[in-house]
Amino acid sequence: MHARYLLLSTNYSVAYIANYCGFSSAKVLERNFKAWKKMTPSQYRKAFSKYFNE
């Protein structure tokens, strides 16, 4: 959930977010995120960041 928040509220790279959230690599975050949300972190950011207001 924290990775999702960071994707929408920051411009941090996926690799930085993966490391910050405790994943061993960006690939591991991408694999887990895709299994959870059915899209990659980059696709998620592109699709939903315009709706995020904080």
N, CA, C and O atoms as a Maestro MAE file, in Angstrom:
{
 s_m_m2io_version
 :::
 2.0.0
}

f_m_ct {
 s_m_title
 :::
 protein
 m_atom[216] {
  # First column is atom index #
  i_m_mmod_type
  r_m_x_coord
  r_m_y_coord
  r_m_z_coord
  i_m_residue_number
  s_m_chain_name
  s_m_pdb_residue_name
  s_m_pdb_atom_name
  i_m_atomic_number
  :::
  1 25 0.827 -1.191 0.000 1 A "MET " " N  " 7
  2 3 0.000 0.000 0.000 1 A "MET " " CA " 6
  3 2 0.873 1.258 0.000 1 A "MET " " C  " 6
  4 15 0.527 2.261 -0.624 1 A "MET " " O  " 8
  5 25 1.993 1.196 0.696 2 A "HIS " " N  " 7
  6 3 2.863 2.370 0.736 2 A "HIS " " CA " 6
  7 2 3.478 2.624 -0.639 2 A "HIS " " C  " 6
  8 15 3.639 3.776 -1.041 2 A "HIS " " O  " 8
  9 25 3.817 1.568 -1.353 3 A "ALA " " N  " 7
  10 3 4.359 1.728 -2.702 3 A "ALA " " CA " 6
  11 2 3.329 2.400 -3.603 3 A "ALA " " C  " 6
  12 15 3.678 3.269 -4.402 3 A "ALA " " O  " 8
  13 25 2.075 2.008 -3.480 4 A "ARG " " N  " 7
  14 3 1.010 2.613 -4.274 4 A "ARG " " CA " 6
  15 2 0.904 4.106 -3.983 4 A "ARG " " C  " 6
  16 15 0.775 4.918 -4.899 4 A "ARG " " O  " 8
  17 25 0.959 4.462 -2.702 5 A "TYR " " N  " 7
  18 3 0.898 5.864 -2.298 5 A "TYR " " CA " 6
  19 2 2.072 6.650 -2.887 5 A "TYR " " C  " 6
  20 15 1.882 7.739 -3.429 5 A "TYR " " O  " 8
  21 25 3.279 6.101 -2.783 6 A "LEU " " N  " 7
  22 3 4.457 6.795 -3.306 6 A "LEU " " CA " 6
  23 2 4.402 6.943 -4.819 6 A "LEU " " C  " 6
  24 15 4.846 7.958 -5.357 6 A "LEU " " O  " 8
  25 25 3.868 5.956 -5.505 7 A "LEU " " N  " 7
  26 3 3.738 6.058 -6.959 7 A "LEU " " CA " 6
  27 2 2.851 7.233 -7.351 7 A "LEU " " C  " 6
  28 15 3.127 7.936 -8.324 7 A "LEU " " O  " 8
  29 25 1.793 7.436 -6.591 8 A "LEU " " N  " 7
  30 3 0.839 8.475 -6.934 8 A "LEU " " CA " 6
  31 2 1.230 9.857 -6.412 8 A "LEU " " C  " 6
  32 15 0.863 10.864 -7.018 8 A "LEU " " O  " 8
  33 25 1.953 9.926 -5.322 9 A "SER " " N  " 7
  34 3 2.211 11.212 -4.691 9 A "SER " " CA " 6
  35 2 3.611 11.772 -4.917 9 A "SER " " C  " 6
  36 15 3.891 12.904 -4.523 9 A "SER " " O  " 8
  37 25 4.497 10.994 -5.547 10 A "THR " " N  " 7
  38 3 5.869 11.456 -5.772 10 A "THR " " CA " 6
  39 2 6.286 11.158 -7.213 10 A "THR " " C  " 6
  40 15 5.576 10.491 -7.966 10 A "THR " " O  " 8
  41 25 7.442 11.668 -7.559 11 A "ASN " " N  " 7
  42 3 8.041 11.353 -8.857 11 A "ASN " " CA " 6
  43 2 9.234 10.420 -8.696 11 A "ASN " " C  " 6
  44 15 10.056 10.298 -9.604 11 A "ASN " " O  " 8
  45 25 9.333 9.762 -7.546 12 A "TYR " " N  " 7
  46 3 10.434 8.832 -7.300 12 A "TYR " " CA " 6
  47 2 10.400 7.710 -8.338 12 A "TYR " " C  " 6
  48 15 9.338 7.333 -8.833 12 A "TYR " " O  " 8
  49 25 11.570 7.192 -8.652 13 A "SER " " N  " 7
  50 3 11.648 6.076 -9.590 13 A "SER " " CA " 6
  51 2 11.067 4.815 -8.959 13 A "SER " " C  " 6
  52 15 10.981 4.699 -7.736 13 A "SER " " O  " 8
  53 25 10.676 3.889 -9.799 14 A "VAL " " N  " 7
  54 3 10.152 2.611 -9.316 14 A "VAL " " CA " 6
  55 2 11.238 1.880 -8.525 14 A "VAL " " C  " 6
  56 15 10.943 1.237 -7.518 14 A "VAL " " O  " 8
  57 25 12.472 1.974 -8.969 15 A "ALA " " N  " 7
  58 3 13.577 1.330 -8.258 15 A "ALA " " CA " 6
  59 2 13.746 1.921 -6.852 15 A "ALA " " C  " 6
  60 15 13.967 1.180 -5.894 15 A "ALA " " O  " 8
  61 25 13.643 3.240 -6.725 16 A "TYR " " N  " 7
  62 3 13.756 3.882 -5.413 16 A "TYR " " CA " 6
  63 2 12.608 3.449 -4.502 16 A "TYR " " C  " 6
  64 15 12.825 3.125 -3.335 16 A "TYR " " O  " 8
  65 25 11.394 3.444 -5.038 17 A "ILE " " N  " 7
  66 3 10.221 3.044 -4.256 17 A "ILE " " CA " 6
  67 2 10.355 1.594 -3.806 17 A "ILE " " C  " 6
  68 15 10.039 1.265 -2.662 17 A "ILE " " O  " 8
  69 25 10.818 0.734 -4.693 18 A "ALA " " N  " 7
  70 3 11.008 -0.680 -4.339 18 A "ALA " " CA " 6
  71 2 11.973 -0.803 -3.167 18 A "ALA " " C  " 6
  72 15 11.692 -1.511 -2.200 18 A "ALA " " O  " 8
  73 25 13.097 -0.123 -3.251 19 A "ASN " " N  " 7
  74 3 14.095 -0.173 -2.189 19 A "ASN " " CA " 6
  75 2 13.538 0.406 -0.897 19 A "ASN " " C  " 6
  76 15 13.718 -0.179 0.171 19 A "ASN " " O  " 8
  77 25 12.869 1.537 -0.980 20 A "TYR " " N  " 7
  78 3 12.311 2.215 0.191 20 A "TYR " " CA " 6
  79 2 11.271 1.347 0.910 20 A "TYR " " C  " 6
  80 15 11.173 1.369 2.136 20 A "TYR " " O  " 8
  81 25 10.503 0.589 0.136 21 A "CYS " " N  " 7
  82 3 9.430 -0.236 0.709 21 A "CYS " " CA " 6
  83 2 9.897 -1.634 1.102 21 A "CYS " " C  " 6
  84 15 9.095 -2.449 1.558 21 A "CYS " " O  " 8
  85 25 11.181 -1.915 0.929 22 A "GLY " " N  " 7
  86 3 11.724 -3.175 1.416 22 A "GLY " " CA " 6
  87 2 11.782 -4.302 0.400 22 A "GLY " " C  " 6
  88 15 12.062 -5.444 0.764 22 A "GLY " " O  " 8
  89 25 11.525 -4.007 -0.854 23 A "PHE " " N  " 7
  90 3 11.647 -5.034 -1.887 23 A "PHE " " CA " 6
  91 2 13.111 -5.164 -2.277 23 A "PHE " " C  " 6
  92 15 13.866 -4.195 -2.197 23 A "PHE " " O  " 8
  93 25 13.511 -6.347 -2.696 24 A "SER " " N  " 7
  94 3 14.916 -6.570 -3.029 24 A "SER " " CA " 6
  95 2 15.320 -5.921 -4.349 24 A "SER " " C  " 6
  96 15 16.502 -5.662 -4.575 24 A "SER " " O  " 8
  97 25 14.350 -5.656 -5.220 25 A "SER " " N  " 7
  98 3 14.646 -4.996 -6.491 25 A "SER " " CA " 6
  99 2 13.357 -4.448 -7.100 25 A "SER " " C  " 6
  100 15 12.256 -4.758 -6.642 25 A "SER " " O  " 8
  101 25 13.514 -3.633 -8.136 26 A "ALA " " N  " 7
  102 3 12.350 -3.098 -8.840 26 A "ALA " " CA " 6
  103 2 11.577 -4.231 -9.521 26 A "ALA " " C  " 6
  104 15 10.351 -4.172 -9.619 26 A "ALA " " O  " 8
  105 25 12.277 -5.243 -9.983 27 A "LYS " " N  " 7
  106 3 11.617 -6.386 -10.628 27 A "LYS " " CA " 6
  107 2 10.671 -7.100 -9.662 27 A "LYS " " C  " 6
  108 15 9.568 -7.494 -10.043 27 A "LYS " " O  " 8
  109 25 11.103 -7.262 -8.425 28 A "VAL " " N  " 7
  110 3 10.271 -7.935 -7.425 28 A "VAL " " CA " 6
  111 2 9.028 -7.094 -7.139 28 A "VAL " " C  " 6
  112 15 7.923 -7.628 -7.040 28 A "VAL " " O  " 8
  113 25 9.208 -5.786 -7.006 29 A "LEU " " N  " 7
  114 3 8.054 -4.904 -6.806 29 A "LEU " " CA " 6
  115 2 7.114 -4.996 -7.998 29 A "LEU " " C  " 6
  116 15 5.904 -5.125 -7.816 29 A "LEU " " O  " 8
  117 25 7.645 -4.932 -9.206 30 A "GLU " " N  " 7
  118 3 6.814 -5.002 -10.418 30 A "GLU " " CA " 6
  119 2 6.022 -6.304 -10.477 30 A "GLU " " C  " 6
  120 15 4.834 -6.293 -10.798 30 A "GLU " " O  " 8
  121 25 6.663 -7.409 -10.175 31 A "ARG " " N  " 7
  122 3 5.986 -8.709 -10.216 31 A "ARG " " CA " 6
  123 2 4.849 -8.770 -9.193 31 A "ARG " " C  " 6
  124 15 3.742 -9.204 -9.513 31 A "ARG " " O  " 8
  125 25 5.127 -8.335 -7.968 32 A "ASN " " N  " 7
  126 3 4.102 -8.350 -6.921 32 A "ASN " " CA " 6
  127 2 2.993 -7.344 -7.202 32 A "ASN " " C  " 6
  128 15 1.817 -7.633 -6.982 32 A "ASN " " O  " 8
  129 25 3.360 -6.183 -7.680 33 A "PHE " " N  " 7
  130 3 2.378 -5.147 -7.966 33 A "PHE " " CA " 6
  131 2 1.460 -5.591 -9.100 33 A "PHE " " C  " 6
  132 15 0.250 -5.368 -9.051 33 A "PHE " " O  " 8
  133 25 2.040 -6.219 -10.121 34 A "LYS " " N  " 7
  134 3 1.237 -6.686 -11.250 34 A "LYS " " CA " 6
  135 2 0.276 -7.790 -10.824 34 A "LYS " " C  " 6
  136 15 -0.849 -7.852 -11.320 34 A "LYS " " O  " 8
  137 25 0.696 -8.652 -9.923 35 A "ALA " " N  " 7
  138 3 -0.186 -9.704 -9.421 35 A "ALA " " CA " 6
  139 2 -1.330 -9.104 -8.611 35 A "ALA " " C  " 6
  140 15 -2.438 -9.639 -8.602 35 A "ALA " " O  " 8
  141 25 -1.058 -7.986 -7.927 36 A "TRP " " N  " 7
  142 3 -2.052 -7.347 -7.071 36 A "TRP " " CA " 6
  143 2 -2.998 -6.446 -7.845 36 A "TRP " " C  " 6
  144 15 -4.213 -6.519 -7.661 36 A "TRP " " O  " 8
  145 25 -2.451 -5.593 -8.714 37 A "LYS " " N  " 7
  146 3 -3.251 -4.580 -9.410 37 A "LYS " " CA " 6
  147 2 -3.474 -4.866 -10.900 37 A "LYS " " C  " 6
  148 15 -4.169 -4.108 -11.576 37 A "LYS " " O  " 8
  149 25 -2.896 -5.944 -11.410 38 A "LYS " " N  " 7
  150 3 -3.042 -6.324 -12.817 38 A "LYS " " CA " 6
  151 2 -2.436 -5.303 -13.778 38 A "LYS " " C  " 6
  152 15 -2.830 -5.228 -14.942 38 A "LYS " " O  " 8
  153 25 -1.479 -4.519 -13.287 39 A "MET " " N  " 7
  154 3 -0.719 -3.599 -14.132 39 A "MET " " CA " 6
  155 2 0.609 -3.298 -13.450 39 A "MET " " C  " 6
  156 15 0.757 -3.488 -12.242 39 A "MET " " O  " 8
  157 25 1.561 -2.832 -14.227 40 A "THR " " N  " 7
  158 3 2.870 -2.523 -13.652 40 A "THR " " CA " 6
  159 2 2.782 -1.225 -12.856 40 A "THR " " C  " 6
  160 15 1.836 -0.455 -13.027 40 A "THR " " O  " 8
  161 25 3.764 -0.977 -11.986 41 A "PRO " " N  " 7
  162 3 3.761 0.282 -11.242 41 A "PRO " " CA " 6
  163 2 3.751 1.510 -12.156 41 A "PRO " " C  " 6
  164 15 3.067 2.492 -11.866 41 A "PRO " " O  " 8
  165 25 4.495 1.461 -13.244 42 A "SER " " N  " 7
  166 3 4.525 2.593 -14.172 42 A "SER " " CA " 6
  167 2 3.165 2.812 -14.837 42 A "SER " " C  " 6
  168 15 2.723 3.951 -14.987 42 A "SER " " O  " 8
  169 25 2.516 1.741 -15.227 43 A "GLN " " N  " 7
  170 3 1.181 1.852 -15.815 43 A "GLN " " CA " 6
  171 2 0.193 2.411 -14.797 43 A "GLN " " C  " 6
  172 15 -0.654 3.238 -15.135 43 A "GLN " " O  " 8
  173 25 0.305 1.961 -13.558 44 A "TYR " " N  " 7
  174 3 -0.572 2.429 -12.485 44 A "TYR " " CA " 6
  175 2 -0.385 3.927 -12.267 44 A "TYR " " C  " 6
  176 15 -1.357 4.674 -12.161 44 A "TYR " " O  " 8
  177 25 0.866 4.355 -12.202 45 A "ARG " " N  " 7
  178 3 1.164 5.781 -12.001 45 A "ARG " " CA " 6
  179 2 0.580 6.612 -13.136 45 A "ARG " " C  " 6
  180 15 -0.058 7.639 -12.901 45 A "ARG " " O  " 8
  181 25 0.797 6.171 -14.344 46 A "LYS " " N  " 7
  182 3 0.298 6.915 -15.503 46 A "LYS " " CA " 6
  183 2 -1.231 6.991 -15.505 46 A "LYS " " C  " 6
  184 15 -1.807 8.026 -15.843 46 A "LYS " " O  " 8
  185 25 -1.873 5.901 -15.130 47 A "ALA " " N  " 7
  186 3 -3.336 5.837 -15.179 47 A "ALA " " CA " 6
  187 2 -3.999 6.625 -14.052 47 A "ALA " " C  " 6
  188 15 -5.055 7.218 -14.272 47 A "ALA " " O  " 8
  189 25 -3.418 6.653 -12.858 48 A "PHE " " N  " 7
  190 3 -4.133 7.177 -11.687 48 A "PHE " " CA " 6
  191 2 -3.547 8.413 -11.022 48 A "PHE " " C  " 6
  192 15 -4.212 9.003 -10.171 48 A "PHE " " O  " 8
  193 25 -2.351 8.827 -11.365 49 A "SER " " N  " 7
  194 3 -1.755 9.972 -10.666 49 A "SER " " CA " 6
  195 2 -2.543 11.253 -10.912 49 A "SER " " C  " 6
  196 15 -2.542 12.142 -10.061 49 A "SER " " O  " 8
  197 25 -3.211 11.368 -12.045 50 A "LYS " " N  " 7
  198 3 -3.970 12.594 -12.323 50 A "LYS " " CA " 6
  199 2 -5.201 12.710 -11.420 50 A "LYS " " C  " 6
  200 15 -5.745 13.803 -11.266 50 A "LYS " " O  " 8
  201 25 -5.645 11.610 -10.825 51 A "TYR " " N  " 7
  202 3 -6.797 11.630 -9.928 51 A "TYR " " CA " 6
  203 2 -6.419 11.772 -8.465 51 A "TYR " " C  " 6
  204 15 -7.284 11.950 -7.608 51 A "TYR " " O  " 8
  205 25 -5.119 11.694 -8.180 52 A "PHE " " N  " 7
  206 3 -4.662 11.725 -6.799 52 A "PHE " " CA " 6
  207 2 -4.482 13.172 -6.350 52 A "PHE " " C  " 6
  208 15 -3.698 13.918 -6.936 52 A "PHE " " O  " 8
  209 25 -5.196 13.553 -5.333 53 A "ASN " " N  " 7
  210 3 -5.097 14.911 -4.791 53 A "ASN " " CA " 6
  211 2 -4.620 14.845 -3.353 53 A "ASN " " C  " 6
  212 15 -5.311 14.325 -2.477 53 A "ASN " " O  " 8
  213 25 -3.435 15.374 -3.122 54 A "GLU " " N  " 7
  214 3 -2.947 15.423 -1.745 54 A "GLU " " CA " 6
  215 2 -2.063 16.615 -1.574 54 A "GLU " " C  " 6
  216 15 -1.542 16.847 -0.483 54 A "GLU " " O  " 8
  :::
 }
 m_bond[215] {
  # First column is bond index #
  i_m_from
  i_m_to
  i_m_order
  :::
  1 1 2 1
  2 2 3 1
  3 3 4 2
  4 3 5 1
  5 5 6 1
  6 6 7 1
  7 7 8 2
  8 7 9 1
  9 9 10 1
  10 10 11 1
  11 11 12 2
  12 11 13 1
  13 13 14 1
  14 14 15 1
  15 15 16 2
  16 15 17 1
  17 17 18 1
  18 18 19 1
  19 19 20 2
  20 19 21 1
  21 21 22 1
  22 22 23 1
  23 23 24 2
  24 23 25 1
  25 25 26 1
  26 26 27 1
  27 27 28 2
  28 27 29 1
  29 29 30 1
  30 30 31 1
  31 31 32 2
  32 31 33 1
  33 33 34 1
  34 34 35 1
  35 35 36 2
  36 35 37 1
  37 37 38 1
  38 38 39 1
  39 39 40 2
  40 39 41 1
  41 41 42 1
  42 42 43 1
  43 43 44 2
  44 43 45 1
  45 45 46 1
  46 46 47 1
  47 47 48 2
  48 47 49 1
  49 49 50 1
  50 50 51 1
  51 51 52 2
  52 51 53 1
  53 53 54 1
  54 54 55 1
  55 55 56 2
  56 55 57 1
  57 57 58 1
  58 58 59 1
  59 59 60 2
  60 59 61 1
  61 61 62 1
  62 62 63 1
  63 63 64 2
  64 63 65 1
  65 65 66 1
  66 66 67 1
  67 67 68 2
  68 67 69 1
  69 69 70 1
  70 70 71 1
  71 71 72 2
  72 71 73 1
  73 73 74 1
  74 74 75 1
  75 75 76 2
  76 75 77 1
  77 77 78 1
  78 78 79 1
  79 79 80 2
  80 79 81 1
  81 81 82 1
  82 82 83 1
  83 83 84 2
  84 83 85 1
  85 85 86 1
  86 86 87 1
  87 87 88 2
  88 87 89 1
  89 89 90 1
  90 90 91 1
  91 91 92 2
  92 91 93 1
  93 93 94 1
  94 94 95 1
  95 95 96 2
  96 95 97 1
  97 97 98 1
  98 98 99 1
  99 99 100 2
  100 99 101 1
  101 101 102 1
  102 102 103 1
  103 103 104 2
  104 103 105 1
  105 105 106 1
  106 106 107 1
  107 107 108 2
  108 107 109 1
  109 109 110 1
  110 110 111 1
  111 111 112 2
  112 111 113 1
  113 113 114 1
  114 114 115 1
  115 115 116 2
  116 115 117 1
  117 117 118 1
  118 118 119 1
  119 119 120 2
  120 119 121 1
  121 121 122 1
  122 122 123 1
  123 123 124 2
  124 123 125 1
  125 125 126 1
  126 126 127 1
  127 127 128 2
  128 127 129 1
  129 129 130 1
  130 130 131 1
  131 131 132 2
  132 131 133 1
  133 133 134 1
  134 134 135 1
  135 135 136 2
  136 135 137 1
  137 137 138 1
  138 138 139 1
  139 139 140 2
  140 139 141 1
  141 141 142 1
  142 142 143 1
  143 143 144 2
  144 143 145 1
  145 145 146 1
  146 146 147 1
  147 147 148 2
  148 147 149 1
  149 149 150 1
  150 150 151 1
  151 151 152 2
  152 151 153 1
  153 153 154 1
  154 154 155 1
  155 155 156 2
  156 155 157 1
  157 157 158 1
  158 158 159 1
  159 159 160 2
  160 159 161 1
  161 161 162 1
  162 162 163 1
  163 163 164 2
  164 163 165 1
  165 165 166 1
  166 166 167 1
  167 167 168 2
  168 167 169 1
  169 169 170 1
  170 170 171 1
  171 171 172 2
  172 171 173 1
  173 173 174 1
  174 174 175 1
  175 175 176 2
  176 175 177 1
  177 177 178 1
  178 178 179 1
  179 179 180 2
  180 179 181 1
  181 181 182 1
  182 182 183 1
  183 183 184 2
  184 183 185 1
  185 185 186 1
  186 186 187 1
  187 187 188 2
  188 187 189 1
  189 189 190 1
  190 190 191 1
  191 191 192 2
  192 191 193 1
  193 193 194 1
  194 194 195 1
  195 195 196 2
  196 195 197 1
  197 197 198 1
  198 198 199 1
  199 199 200 2
  200 199 201 1
  201 201 202 1
  202 202 203 1
  203 203 204 2
  204 203 205 1
  205 205 206 1
  206 206 207 1
  207 207 208 2
  208 207 209 1
  209 209 210 1
  210 210 211 1
  211 211 212 2
  212 211 213 1
  213 213 214 1
  214 214 215 1
  215 215 216 2
  :::
 }
}
